[in-house]
């Protein structure tokens, strides 16, 4: 995080690339926590950092909205048809009811601070109370790789580190090299020389030091999967009872590379450390990954046919198992341009949220463009001034930029142009008219569904600018299915791609 700069590309929770808009100043927070997940991955964060999590009650609601779960429940429930009705009438009523589908809003999770996670870590019964969805597969273009990724995986698993020899009893593995145009010569026992392979591996820089080159870790999904399949066909297996995929290595370098491959393909996996033994002799540490994938991670038929593919919801979430206060260390928050405000952090690529997204947004112009300013709204003044509210949070950012606060006006003044950022509320419907005649380049709405449609559209007429920055609006929201925001969600999010629609900016600016 410390090396990130504005303009750099990272990934969001959908696996898409997003841009770092603001890399905030590195600070040491007063309070910090270490969050631990069920796959042993950890993230250190300050007390006010934001996370999109699903609570136990939200996960339960998610289950009740699953079509398979609802069909199974209906099959078990007795018919409610009673009275002295004919069998034909009973059948027709039951058939009609089966066709009626209640439209239930699907839980989307809730944005919570690290402090909230620590306070509500467990349910009253002791179960994990929070879960974060596993990030989807990283979307990257296909690369021109110097060597077939599947064959590289085979050599990393069963090859000799110093040359192009392979030790294997599987003819299918040797046939894979032959199919790629290599001549395979038997040496002794299970040792084979693959002609031309030494030269290729030397060009890759992996001879004498088995590792996965960075270009392979950021290749396309199919190329990364092929590399993992090569590793799994050699050093992988299928758990006897569960059918889960397993991979074992004694190389810490390959351990890290395999973990990155697994999480970049949209899965979570835990590495368990043990001791490698040969004929009773301790040969050092070994690491074993075990996970349930939703796609085949093997090409060898004998392994692929016994692999169990993922179907349980638990494989799609990381569950928080601990949130312990730690000694504060220097930390950095960033603002990204992803549609959800989420980005991936840590080796396990855990989705986490923009911090101070609304407060940070106007910093792009507030000190460089004379005449630029903005207003950010919460519905009530209490929400603005509450501890941990917008006004309170602004003190973690704005003083570092030399800004001066005015509590009476709930306003910050920034050097060198005396540009201002204000915090406002619209507790009553008529409060919107207090802004009549205003000219506001930037308007931010915190929890948009708390405001009325009339308030929002009225303030669009105040979203004007003569400073040279095109006027714009930002809002945070988790829209309810029956809110007015849901009626206009197609303005911001394309229903098929799920991506923001950039054409909305001029459309909104033209609204009366």
ZALO-253785 format. One record per residue (C-alpha): residue number from 1; residue in one letter; x, y, z. Coordinates in steps of 0.1 Angstrom, whole numbers, plus 5000, padded with zeros to 4 digits. Layout:
@k NUM, r A, xx X, yy Y, zz Z
...
% end
This chain:
@k 1, r X, xx 5000, yy 5000, zz 5000
@k 2, r X, xx 5029, yy 5023, zz 5008
@k 3, r X, xx 5042, yy 5022, zz 4972
@k 4, r X, xx 5008, yy 5030, zz 4955
@k 5, r X, xx 5004, yy 5062, zz 4936
@k 6, r X, xx 4975, yy 5080, zz 4919
@k 7, r X, xx 4971, yy 5066, zz 4884
@k 8, r X, xx 4983, yy 5031, zz 4892
@k 9, r X, xx 4960, yy 5001, zz 4883
@k 10, r X, xx 4949, yy 4975, zz 4908
@k 11, r X, xx 4919, yy 4951, zz 4909
@k 12, r X, xx 4883, yy 4954, zz 4922
@k 13, r X, xx 4862, yy 4926, zz 4937
@k 14, r X, xx 4848, yy 4917, zz 4902
@k 15, r X, xx 4884, yy 4910, zz 4890
@k 16, r X, xx 4884, yy 4940, zz 4868
@k 17, r X, xx 4912, yy 4966, zz 4867
@k 18, r X, xx 4905, yy 4999, zz 4884
@k 19, r X, xx 4926, yy 5031, zz 4889
@k 20, r X, xx 4939, yy 5046, zz 4921
@k 21, r X, xx 4924, yy 5081, zz 4920
@k 22, r X, xx 4939, yy 5092, zz 4953
@k 23, r X, xx 4967, yy 5077, zz 4974
@k 24, r X, xx 4962, yy 5094, zz 5007
@k 25, r X, xx 4990, yy 5104, zz 5030
@k 26, r X, xx 5006, yy 5077, zz 5050
@k 27, r X, xx 4996, yy 5081, zz 5087
@k 28, r X, xx 4998, yy 5061, zz 5119
@k 29, r X, xx 4962, yy 5058, zz 5132
@k 30, r X, xx 4954, yy 5059, zz 5169
@k 31, r X, xx 4938, yy 5025, zz 5168
@k 32, r X, xx 4945, yy 4995, zz 5145
@k 33, r X, xx 4932, yy 4959, zz 5142
@k 34, r X, xx 4944, yy 4927, zz 5126
@k 35, r X, xx 4915, yy 4909, zz 5109
@k 36, r X, xx 4919, yy 4872, zz 5105
@k 37, r X, xx 4898, yy 4851, zz 5081
@k 38, r X, xx 4889, yy 4814, zz 5080
@k 39, r X, xx 4916, yy 4807, zz 5054
@k 40, r X, xx 4943, yy 4822, zz 5078
@k 41, r X, xx 4947, yy 4853, zz 5057
@k 42, r X, xx 4950, yy 4886, zz 5076
@k 43, r X, xx 4946, yy 4923, zz 5069
@k 44, r X, xx 4958, yy 4951, zz 5092
@k 45, r X, xx 4935, yy 4981, zz 5092
@k 46, r X, xx 4926, yy 5012, zz 5112
@k 47, r X, xx 4895, yy 5014, zz 5133
@k 48, r X, xx 4875, yy 5035, zz 5108
@k 49, r X, xx 4884, yy 5015, zz 5077
@k 50, r X, xx 4853, yy 5004, zz 5058
@k 51, r X, xx 4844, yy 4968, zz 5048
@k 52, r X, xx 4814, yy 4954, zz 5028
@k 53, r X, xx 4804, yy 4924, zz 5049
@k 54, r X, xx 4774, yy 4900, zz 5051
@k 55, r X, xx 4762, yy 4894, zz 5086
@k 56, r X, xx 4749, yy 4861, zz 5097
@k 57, r X, xx 4713, yy 4874, zz 5094
@k 58, r X, xx 4720, yy 4887, zz 5059
@k 59, r X, xx 4736, yy 4853, zz 5049
@k 60, r X, xx 4705, yy 4836, zz 5062
@k 61, r X, xx 4683, yy 4859, zz 5041
@k 62, r X, xx 4705, yy 4852, zz 5011
@k 63, r X, xx 4698, yy 4815, zz 5016
@k 64, r X, xx 4661, yy 4820, zz 5018
@k 65, r X, xx 4662, yy 4837, zz 4984
@k 66, r X, xx 4680, yy 4809, zz 4967
@k 67, r X, xx 4657, yy 4792, zz 4941
@k 68, r X, xx 4670, yy 4757, zz 4949
@k 69, r X, xx 4664, yy 4762, zz 4987
@k 70, r X, xx 4629, yy 4775, zz 4981
@k 71, r X, xx 4620, yy 4746, zz 4958
@k 72, r X, xx 4633, yy 4721, zz 4985
@k 73, r X, xx 4613, yy 4739, zz 5012
@k 74, r X, xx 4581, yy 4738, zz 4991
@k 75, r X, xx 4586, yy 4701, zz 4985
@k 76, r X, xx 4587, yy 4694, zz 5022
@k 77, r X, xx 4559, yy 4716, zz 5033
@k 78, r X, xx 4524, yy 4701, zz 5036
@k 79, r X, xx 4497, yy 4715, zz 5014
@k 80, r X, xx 4477, yy 4743, zz 5030
@k 81, r X, xx 4446, yy 4736, zz 5010
@k 82, r X, xx 4418, yy 4726, zz 5034
@k 83, r X, xx 4381, yy 4724, zz 5036
@k 84, r X, xx 4357, yy 4702, zz 5016
@k 85, r X, xx 4373, yy 4708, zz 4982
@k 86, r X, xx 4376, yy 4683, zz 4955
@k 87, r X, xx 4410, yy 4666, zz 4947
@k 88, r X, xx 4410, yy 4684, zz 4913
@k 89, r X, xx 4405, yy 4718, zz 4930
@k 90, r X, xx 4433, yy 4710, zz 4954
@k 91, r X, xx 4457, yy 4701, zz 4926
@k 92, r X, xx 4448, yy 4733, zz 4906
@k 93, r X, xx 4453, yy 4756, zz 4936
@k 94, r X, xx 4487, yy 4739, zz 4945
@k 95, r X, xx 4498, yy 4743, zz 4908
@k 96, r X, xx 4488, yy 4780, zz 4908
@k 97, r X, xx 4506, yy 4787, zz 4940
@k 98, r X, xx 4538, yy 4770, zz 4927
@k 99, r X, xx 4538, yy 4795, zz 4898
@k 100, r X, xx 4536, yy 4825, zz 4921
@k 101, r X, xx 4570, yy 4838, zz 4929
@k 102, r X, xx 4575, yy 4863, zz 4957
@k 103, r X, xx 4599, yy 4890, zz 4946
@k 104, r X, xx 4623, yy 4893, zz 4975
@k 105, r X, xx 4652, yy 4918, zz 4975
@k 106, r X, xx 4685, yy 4900, zz 4976
@k 107, r X, xx 4708, yy 4912, zz 5005
@k 108, r X, xx 4738, yy 4931, zz 4992
@k 109, r X, xx 4757, yy 4933, zz 5024
@k 110, r X, xx 4764, yy 4964, zz 5046
@k 111, r X, xx 4794, yy 4987, zz 5048
@k 112, r X, xx 4808, yy 4985, zz 5083
@k 113, r X, xx 4839, yy 5000, zz 5100
@k 114, r X, xx 4866, yy 4978, zz 5115
@k 115, r X, xx 4854, yy 4989, zz 5150
@k 116, r X, xx 4819, yy 4975, zz 5142
@k 117, r X, xx 4834, yy 4942, zz 5130
@k 118, r X, xx 4854, yy 4939, zz 5163
@k 119, r X, xx 4823, yy 4947, zz 5184
@k 120, r X, xx 4800, yy 4922, zz 5165
@k 121, r X, xx 4824, yy 4895, zz 5156
@k 122, r X, xx 4803, yy 4867, zz 5169
@k 123, r X, xx 4766, yy 4859, zz 5170
@k 124, r X, xx 4750, yy 4853, zz 5205
@k 125, r X, xx 4754, yy 4816, zz 5198
@k 126, r X, xx 4792, yy 4820, zz 5191
@k 127, r X, xx 4791, yy 4816, zz 5153
@k 128, r X, xx 4811, yy 4839, zz 5130
@k 129, r X, xx 4789, yy 4869, zz 5123
@k 130, r X, xx 4806, yy 4885, zz 5093
@k 131, r X, xx 4817, yy 4872, zz 5059
@k 132, r X, xx 4832, yy 4889, zz 5028
@k 133, r X, xx 4826, yy 4875, zz 4993
@k 134, r X, xx 4856, yy 4859, zz 4977
@k 135, r X, xx 4868, yy 4881, zz 4948
@k 136, r X, xx 4860, yy 4869, zz 4913
@k 137, r X, xx 4885, yy 4857, zz 4887
@k 138, r X, xx 4910, yy 4884, zz 4876
@k 139, r X, xx 4901, yy 4895, zz 4841
@k 140, r X, xx 4933, yy 4898, zz 4822
@k 141, r X, xx 4941, yy 4896, zz 4784
@k 142, r X, xx 4959, yy 4866, zz 4769
@k 143, r X, xx 4997, yy 4871, zz 4768
@k 144, r X, xx 5024, yy 4860, zz 4744
@k 145, r X, xx 5042, yy 4835, zz 4767
@k 146, r X, xx 5075, yy 4820, zz 4757
@k 147, r X, xx 5065, yy 4785, zz 4769
@k 148, r X, xx 5032, yy 4767, zz 4772
@k 149, r X, xx 5019, yy 4773, zz 4808
@k 150, r X, xx 5007, yy 4737, zz 4813
@k 151, r X, xx 5041, yy 4723, zz 4804
@k 152, r X, xx 5058, yy 4748, zz 4827
@k 153, r X, xx 5036, yy 4736, zz 4855
@k 154, r X, xx 5045, yy 4700, zz 4847
@k 155, r X, xx 5082, yy 4708, zz 4849
@k 156, r X, xx 5078, yy 4729, zz 4881
@k 157, r X, xx 5062, yy 4698, zz 4896
@k 158, r X, xx 5082, yy 4669, zz 4883
@k 159, r X, xx 5112, yy 4684, zz 4865
@k 160, r X, xx 5148, yy 4685, zz 4876
@k 161, r X, xx 5158, yy 4721, zz 4887
@k 162, r X, xx 5191, yy 4722, zz 4868
@k 163, r X, xx 5180, yy 4710, zz 4834
@k 164, r X, xx 5152, yy 4698, zz 4811
@k 165, r X, xx 5147, yy 4663, zz 4826
@k 166, r X, xx 5113, yy 4651, zz 4840
@k 167, r X, xx 5106, yy 4622, zz 4864
@k 168, r X, xx 5072, yy 4607, zz 4859
@k 169, r X, xx 5053, yy 4575, zz 4857
@k 170, r X, xx 5023, yy 4591, zz 4839
@k 171, r X, xx 5026, yy 4585, zz 4801
@k 172, r X, xx 4999, yy 4613, zz 4796
@k 173, r X, xx 5024, yy 4638, zz 4811
@k 174, r X, xx 5052, yy 4627, zz 4787
@k 175, r X, xx 5027, yy 4627, zz 4758
@k 176, r X, xx 5019, yy 4664, zz 4766
@k 177, r X, xx 5055, yy 4673, zz 4759
@k 178, r X, xx 5055, yy 4652, zz 4727
@k 179, r X, xx 5023, yy 4669, zz 4715
@k 180, r X, xx 5041, yy 4702, zz 4718
@k 181, r X, xx 5068, yy 4691, zz 4694
@k 182, r X, xx 5094, yy 4679, zz 4719
@k 183, r X, xx 5114, yy 4647, zz 4716
@k 184, r X, xx 5112, yy 4627, zz 4749
@k 185, r X, xx 5140, yy 4602, zz 4755
@k 186, r X, xx 5139, yy 4576, zz 4783
@k 187, r X, xx 5170, yy 4577, zz 4805
@k 188, r X, xx 5165, yy 4553, zz 4834
@k 189, r X, xx 5136, yy 4542, zz 4857
@k 190, r X, xx 5112, yy 4571, zz 4856
@k 191, r X, xx 5137, yy 4597, zz 4843
@k 192, r X, xx 5132, yy 4613, zz 4808
@k 193, r X, xx 5150, yy 4640, zz 4789
@k 194, r X, xx 5128, yy 4665, zz 4770
@k 195, r X, xx 5150, yy 4678, zz 4742
@k 196, r X, xx 5150, yy 4716, zz 4738
@k 197, r X, xx 5135, yy 4721, zz 4772
@k 198, r X, xx 5167, yy 4732, zz 4789
@k 199, r X, xx 5172, yy 4760, zz 4764
@k 200, r X, xx 5136, yy 4772, zz 4769
@k 201, r X, xx 5139, yy 4771, zz 4807
@k 202, r X, xx 5172, yy 4790, zz 4807
@k 203, r X, xx 5155, yy 4817, zz 4786
@k 204, r X, xx 5127, yy 4819, zz 4812
@k 205, r X, xx 5153, yy 4823, zz 4840
@k 206, r X, xx 5139, yy 4794, zz 4860
@k 207, r X, xx 5168, yy 4769, zz 4858
@k 208, r X, xx 5184, yy 4764, zz 4892
@k 209, r X, xx 5156, yy 4784, zz 4908
@k 210, r X, xx 5121, yy 4770, zz 4903
@k 211, r X, xx 5096, yy 4797, zz 4904
@k 212, r X, xx 5066, yy 4811, zz 4884
@k 213, r X, xx 5076, yy 4842, zz 4863
@k 214, r X, xx 5055, yy 4873, zz 4870
@k 215, r X, xx 5042, yy 4873, zz 4834
@k 216, r X, xx 5025, yy 4839, zz 4840
@k 217, r X, xx 5009, yy 4851, zz 4872
@k 218, r X, xx 4992, yy 4880, zz 4853
@k 219, r X, xx 4983, yy 4861, zz 4821
@k 220, r X, xx 4948, yy 4853, zz 4811
@k 221, r X, xx 4924, yy 4832, zz 4831
@k 222, r X, xx 4928, yy 4802, zz 4808
@k 223, r X, xx 4966, yy 4805, zz 4808
@k 224, r X, xx 4967, yy 4807, zz 4846
@k 225, r X, xx 4944, yy 4777, zz 4849
@k 226, r X, xx 4966, yy 4757, zz 4825
@k 227, r X, xx 4997, yy 4765, zz 4847
@k 228, r X, xx 4978, yy 4754, zz 4878
@k 229, r X, xx 4966, yy 4722, zz 4861
@k 230, r X, xx 5002, yy 4714, zz 4852
@k 231, r X, xx 5012, yy 4718, zz 4889
@k 232, r X, xx 4982, yy 4698, zz 4901
@k 233, r X, xx 4988, yy 4669, zz 4876
@k 234, r X, xx 5022, yy 4664, zz 4891
@k 235, r X, xx 5022, yy 4675, zz 4928
@k 236, r X, xx 4984, yy 4677, zz 4933
@k 237, r X, xx 4959, yy 4651, zz 4944
@k 238, r X, xx 4922, yy 4647, zz 4954
@k 239, r X, xx 4912, yy 4644, zz 4990
@k 240, r X, xx 4900, yy 4608, zz 4995
@k 241, r X, xx 4867, yy 4615, zz 5013
@k 242, r X, xx 4858, yy 4651, zz 5004
@k 243, r X, xx 4869, yy 4652, zz 4968
@k 244, r X, xx 4886, yy 4686, zz 4974
@k 245, r X, xx 4917, yy 4696, zz 4955
@k 246, r X, xx 4951, yy 4694, zz 4973
@k 247, r X, xx 4985, yy 4706, zz 4964
@k 248, r X, xx 5017, yy 4700, zz 4984
@k 249, r X, xx 5051, yy 4716, zz 4980
@k 250, r X, xx 5083, yy 4719, zz 5000
@k 251, r X, xx 5092, yy 4752, zz 4982
@k 252, r X, xx 5081, yy 4784, zz 4999
@k 253, r X, xx 5085, yy 4801, zz 4965
@k 254, r X, xx 5061, yy 4777, zz 4948
@k 255, r X, xx 5038, yy 4779, zz 4978
@k 256, r X, xx 5034, yy 4817, zz 4973
@k 257, r X, xx 5029, yy 4813, zz 4936
@k 258, r X, xx 5003, yy 4786, zz 4939
@k 259, r X, xx 4984, yy 4807, zz 4965
@k 260, r X, xx 4984, yy 4836, zz 4940
@k 261, r X, xx 4972, yy 4814, zz 4912
@k 262, r X, xx 4943, yy 4800, zz 4933
@k 263, r X, xx 4930, yy 4833, zz 4946
@k 264, r X, xx 4935, yy 4850, zz 4912
@k 265, r X, xx 4911, yy 4823, zz 4898
@k 266, r X, xx 4884, yy 4832, zz 4923
@k 267, r X, xx 4889, yy 4806, zz 4950
@k 268, r X, xx 4900, yy 4807, zz 4986
@k 269, r X, xx 4925, yy 4781, zz 5000
@k 270, r X, xx 4943, yy 4776, zz 5033
@k 271, r X, xx 4980, yy 4766, zz 5034
@k 272, r X, xx 4987, yy 4742, zz 5063
@k 273, r X, xx 5023, yy 4737, zz 5073
@k 274, r X, xx 5037, yy 4703, zz 5082
@k 275, r X, xx 5070, yy 4683, zz 5081
@k 276, r X, xx 5082, yy 4665, zz 5050
@k 277, r X, xx 5096, yy 4631, zz 5057
@k 278, r X, xx 5114, yy 4605, zz 5036
@k 279, r X, xx 5120, yy 4570, zz 5050
@k 280, r X, xx 5114, yy 4585, zz 5085
@k 281, r X, xx 5139, yy 4614, zz 5080
@k 282, r X, xx 5127, yy 4649, zz 5086
@k 283, r X, xx 5134, yy 4668, zz 5053
@k 284, r X, xx 5121, yy 4702, zz 5064
@k 285, r X, xx 5087, yy 4721, zz 5061
@k 286, r X, xx 5060, yy 4714, zz 5036
@k 287, r X, xx 5028, yy 4732, zz 5028
@k 288, r X, xx 4995, yy 4718, zz 5017
@k 289, r X, xx 4967, yy 4737, zz 5001
@k 290, r X, xx 4932, yy 4723, zz 5002
@k 291, r X, xx 4902, yy 4739, zz 4985
@k 292, r X, xx 4870, yy 4731, zz 4965
@k 293, r X, xx 4871, yy 4746, zz 4930
@k 294, r X, xx 4841, yy 4752, zz 4907
@k 295, r X, xx 4862, yy 4741, zz 4877
@k 296, r X, xx 4885, yy 4711, zz 4870
@k 297, r X, xx 4920, yy 4718, zz 4882
@k 298, r X, xx 4934, yy 4686, zz 4867
@k 299, r X, xx 4939, yy 4674, zz 4831
@k 300, r X, xx 4948, yy 4638, zz 4840
@k 301, r X, xx 4916, yy 4618, zz 4837
@k 302, r X, xx 4922, yy 4596, zz 4868
@k 303, r X, xx 4924, yy 4628, zz 4890
@k 304, r X, xx 4898, yy 4649, zz 4872
@k 305, r X, xx 4870, yy 4623, zz 4874
@k 306, r X, xx 4872, yy 4622, zz 4912
@k 307, r X, xx 4875, yy 4659, zz 4918
@k 308, r X, xx 4844, yy 4674, zz 4935
@k 309, r X, xx 4833, yy 4708, zz 4922
@k 310, r X, xx 4822, yy 4735, zz 4945
@k 311, r X, xx 4785, yy 4740, zz 4952
@k 312, r X, xx 4783, yy 4751, zz 4989
@k 313, r X, xx 4780, yy 4788, zz 4996
@k 314, r X, xx 4808, yy 4787, zz 5022
@k 315, r X, xx 4833, yy 4784, zz 4994
@k 316, r X, xx 4822, yy 4818, zz 4980
@k 317, r X, xx 4828, yy 4837, zz 5013
@k 318, r X, xx 4857, yy 4844, zz 5037
@k 319, r X, xx 4844, yy 4843, zz 5073
@k 320, r X, xx 4859, yy 4866, zz 5099
@k 321, r X, xx 4872, yy 4846, zz 5128
@k 322, r X, xx 4892, yy 4872, zz 5147
@k 323, r X, xx 4896, yy 4910, zz 5150
@k 324, r X, xx 4923, yy 4918, zz 5174
@k 325, r X, xx 4936, yy 4952, zz 5184
@k 326, r X, xx 4973, yy 4956, zz 5175
@k 327, r X, xx 5000, yy 4982, zz 5179
@k 328, r X, xx 4993, yy 5009, zz 5153
@k 329, r X, xx 5017, yy 5011, zz 5124
@k 330, r X, xx 5019, yy 5035, zz 5094
@k 331, r X, xx 4990, yy 5029, zz 5070
@k 332, r X, xx 4976, yy 5043, zz 5038
@k 333, r X, xx 4941, yy 5046, zz 5025
@k 334, r X, xx 4933, yy 5049, zz 4988
@k 335, r X, xx 4903, yy 5060, zz 4967
@k 336, r X, xx 4897, yy 5040, zz 4935
@k 337, r X, xx 4873, yy 5044, zz 4906
@k 338, r X, xx 4857, yy 5010, zz 4908
@k 339, r X, xx 4819, yy 5011, zz 4905
@k 340, r X, xx 4814, yy 4995, zz 4939
@k 341, r X, xx 4842, yy 5014, zz 4957
@k 342, r X, xx 4859, yy 4981, zz 4965
@k 343, r X, xx 4895, yy 4970, zz 4958
@k 344, r X, xx 4915, yy 4939, zz 4965
@k 345, r X, xx 4941, yy 4940, zz 4993
@k 346, r X, xx 4967, yy 4915, zz 5006
@k 347, r X, xx 4981, yy 4883, zz 4991
@k 348, r X, xx 4947, yy 4867, zz 4995
@k 349, r X, xx 4931, yy 4895, zz 4974
@k 350, r X, xx 4905, yy 4903, zz 4999
@k 351, r X, xx 4879, yy 4929, zz 4989
@k 352, r X, xx 4879, yy 4960, zz 5010
@k 353, r X, xx 4862, yy 4994, zz 5007
@k 354, r X, xx 4873, yy 5029, zz 4997
@k 355, r X, xx 4879, yy 5048, zz 5029
@k 356, r X, xx 4864, yy 5082, zz 5032
@k 357, r X, xx 4852, yy 5080, zz 4996
@k 358, r X, xx 4829, yy 5111, zz 4997
@k 359, r X, xx 4853, yy 5132, zz 5018
@k 360, r X, xx 4883, yy 5123, zz 4996
@k 361, r X, xx 4865, yy 5129, zz 4962
@k 362, r X, xx 4868, yy 5167, zz 4961
@k 363, r X, xx 4905, yy 5166, zz 4970
@k 364, r X, xx 4913, yy 5161, zz 4933
@k 365, r X, xx 4905, yy 5198, zz 4927
@k 366, r X, xx 4901, yy 5216, zz 4960
@k 367, r X, xx 4937, yy 5228, zz 4962
@k 368, r X, xx 4945, yy 5233, zz 4925
@k 369, r X, xx 4914, yy 5248, zz 4909
@k 370, r X, xx 4904, yy 5283, zz 4921
@k 371, r X, xx 4867, yy 5286, zz 4927
@k 372, r X, xx 4861, yy 5248, zz 4931
@k 373, r X, xx 4840, yy 5237, zz 4961
@k 374, r X, xx 4816, yy 5211, zz 4973
@k 375, r X, xx 4788, yy 5202, zz 4997
@k 376, r X, xx 4783, yy 5167, zz 5013
@k 377, r X, xx 4749, yy 5158, zz 5028
@k 378, r X, xx 4735, yy 5135, zz 5054
@k 379, r X, xx 4698, yy 5134, zz 5061
@k 380, r X, xx 4700, yy 5149, zz 5096
@k 381, r X, xx 4724, yy 5172, zz 5114
@k 382, r X, xx 4728, yy 5146, zz 5141
@k 383, r X, xx 4742, yy 5121, zz 5115
@k 384, r X, xx 4766, yy 5148, zz 5103
@k 385, r X, xx 4779, yy 5156, zz 5138
@k 386, r X, xx 4778, yy 5121, zz 5154
@k 387, r X, xx 4811, yy 5106, zz 5167
@k 388, r X, xx 4824, yy 5087, zz 5137
@k 389, r X, xx 4801, yy 5108, zz 5114
@k 390, r X, xx 4811, yy 5128, zz 5083
@k 391, r X, xx 4823, yy 5159, zz 5102
@k 392, r X, xx 4843, yy 5137, zz 5127
@k 393, r X, xx 4859, yy 5117, zz 5099
@k 394, r X, xx 4870, yy 5148, zz 5080
@k 395, r X, xx 4895, yy 5156, zz 5107
@k 396, r X, xx 4914, yy 5124, zz 5098
@k 397, r X, xx 4921, yy 5139, zz 5063
@k 398, r X, xx 4917, yy 5176, zz 5058
@k 399, r X, xx 4941, yy 5189, zz 5085
@k 400, r X, xx 4970, yy 5171, zz 5068
@k 401, r X, xx 4963, yy 5194, zz 5038
@k 402, r X, xx 4965, yy 5226, zz 5058
@k 403, r X, xx 4927, yy 5231, zz 5058
@k 404, r X, xx 4911, yy 5251, zz 5086
@k 405, r X, xx 4877, yy 5241, zz 5102
@k 406, r X, xx 4847, yy 5262, zz 5111
@k 407, r X, xx 4824, yy 5243, zz 5134
@k 408, r X, xx 4796, yy 5270, zz 5132
@k 409, r X, xx 4794, yy 5266, zz 5094
@k 410, r X, xx 4805, yy 5230, zz 5093
@k 411, r X, xx 4830, yy 5241, zz 5067
@k 412, r X, xx 4867, yy 5235, zz 5058
@k 413, r X, xx 4888, yy 5262, zz 5040
@k 414, r X, xx 4917, yy 5250, zz 5019
@k 415, r X, xx 4949, yy 5268, zz 5009
@k 416, r X, xx 4960, yy 5283, zz 4986
@k 417, r X, xx 4927, yy 5295, zz 4970
@k 418, r X, xx 4904, yy 5295, zz 5001
@k 419, r X, xx 4882, yy 5269, zz 4984
@k 420, r X, xx 4856, yy 5254, zz 5007
@k 421, r X, xx 4840, yy 5221, zz 5015
@k 422, r X, xx 4808, yy 5222, zz 5035
@k 423, r X, xx 4787, yy 5196, zz 5053
@k 424, r X, xx 4749, yy 5199, zz 5052
@k 425, r X, xx 4717, yy 5181, zz 5060
@k 426, r X, xx 4681, yy 5180, zz 5047
@k 427, r X, xx 4662, yy 5168, zz 5077
@k 428, r X, xx 4630, yy 5183, zz 5063
@k 429, r X, xx 4617, yy 5183, zz 5028
@k 430, r X, xx 4616, yy 5221, zz 5025
@k 431, r X, xx 4653, yy 5224, zz 5037
@k 432, r X, xx 4663, yy 5219, zz 5000
@k 433, r X, xx 4652, yy 5255, zz 4993
@k 434, r X, xx 4679, yy 5268, zz 5016
@k 435, r X, xx 4702, yy 5261, zz 4987
@k 436, r X, xx 4682, yy 5282, zz 4962
@k 437, r X, xx 4706, yy 5302, zz 4940
@k 438, r X, xx 4737, yy 5282, zz 4951
@k 439, r X, xx 4764, yy 5272, zz 4926
@k 440, r X, xx 4780, yy 5239, zz 4937
@k 441, r X, xx 4806, yy 5221, zz 4915
@k 442, r X, xx 4806, yy 5189, zz 4936
@k 443, r X, xx 4777, yy 5174, zz 4956
@k 444, r X, xx 4781, yy 5143, zz 4977
@k 445, r X, xx 4752, yy 5122, zz 4992
@k 446, r X, xx 4759, yy 5098, zz 5020
@k 447, r X, xx 4733, yy 5071, zz 5020
@k 448, r X, xx 4712, yy 5084, zz 4991
@k 449, r X, xx 4682, yy 5062, zz 5000
@k 450, r X, xx 4677, yy 5083, zz 5031
@k 451, r X, xx 4668, yy 5113, zz 5010
@k 452, r X, xx 4637, yy 5119, zz 4989
@k 453, r X, xx 4636, yy 5120, zz 4951
@k 454, r X, xx 4625, yy 5156, zz 4952
@k 455, r X, xx 4655, yy 5166, zz 4973
@k 456, r X, xx 4680, yy 5149, zz 4950
@k 457, r X, xx 4666, yy 5163, zz 4917
@k 458, r X, xx 4662, yy 5198, zz 4931
@k 459, r X, xx 4699, yy 5198, zz 4941
@k 460, r X, xx 4709, yy 5188, zz 4906
@k 461, r X, xx 4698, yy 5223, zz 4895
@k 462, r X, xx 4723, yy 5237, zz 4920
@k 463, r X, xx 4751, yy 5215, zz 4906
@k 464, r X, xx 4767, yy 5242, zz 4885
@k 465, r X, xx 4803, yy 5255, zz 4880
@k 466, r X, xx 4822, yy 5283, zz 4864
@k 467, r X, xx 4856, yy 5272, zz 4877
@k 468, r X, xx 4864, yy 5249, zz 4848
@k 469, r X, xx 4856, yy 5216, zz 4865
@k 470, r X, xx 4826, yy 5199, zz 4850
@k 471, r X, xx 4800, yy 5198, zz 4878
@k 472, r X, xx 4794, yy 5163, zz 4891
@k 473, r X, xx 4776, yy 5142, zz 4918
@k 474, r X, xx 4788, yy 5113, zz 4939
@k 475, r X, xx 4766, yy 5092, zz 4962
@k 476, r X, xx 4770, yy 5062, zz 4985
@k 477, r X, xx 4740, yy 5039, zz 4987
@k 478, r X, xx 4729, yy 5003, zz 4992
@k 479, r X, xx 4696, yy 5007, zz 4975
@k 480, r X, xx 4665, yy 4990, zz 4989
@k 481, r X, xx 4643, yy 4972, zz 4964
@k 482, r X, xx 4614, yy 4995, zz 4971
@k 483, r X, xx 4633, yy 5028, zz 4972
@k 484, r X, xx 4631, yy 5055, zz 4946
@k 485, r X, xx 4669, yy 5050, zz 4939
@k 486, r X, xx 4662, yy 5015, zz 4927
@k 487, r X, xx 4638, yy 5029, zz 4900
@k 488, r X, xx 4668, yy 5048, zz 4886
@k 489, r X, xx 4696, yy 5023, zz 4891
@k 490, r X, xx 4698, yy 5017, zz 4853
@k 491, r X, xx 4710, yy 5053, zz 4850
@k 492, r X, xx 4742, yy 5044, zz 4868
@k 493, r X, xx 4747, yy 5006, zz 4863
@k 494, r X, xx 4742, yy 4988, zz 4831
@k 495, r X, xx 4718, yy 4959, zz 4838
@k 496, r X, xx 4739, yy 4933, zz 4818
@k 497, r X, xx 4775, yy 4943, zz 4824
@k 498, r X, xx 4771, yy 4957, zz 4859
@k 499, r X, xx 4794, yy 4985, zz 4849
@k 500, r X, xx 4789, yy 5023, zz 4854
@k 501, r X, xx 4773, yy 5041, zz 4824
@k 502, r X, xx 4795, yy 5072, zz 4818
@k 503, r X, xx 4768, yy 5089, zz 4797
@k 504, r X, xx 4749, yy 5096, zz 4829
@k 505, r X, xx 4771, yy 5126, zz 4837
@k 506, r X, xx 4758, yy 5149, zz 4809
@k 507, r X, xx 4723, yy 5135, zz 4813
@k 508, r X, xx 4722, yy 5145, zz 4850
@k 509, r X, xx 4738, yy 5179, zz 4843
@k 510, r X, xx 4710, yy 5187, zz 4819
@k 511, r X, xx 4682, yy 5179, zz 4843
@k 512, r X, xx 4661, yy 5209, zz 4853
% end
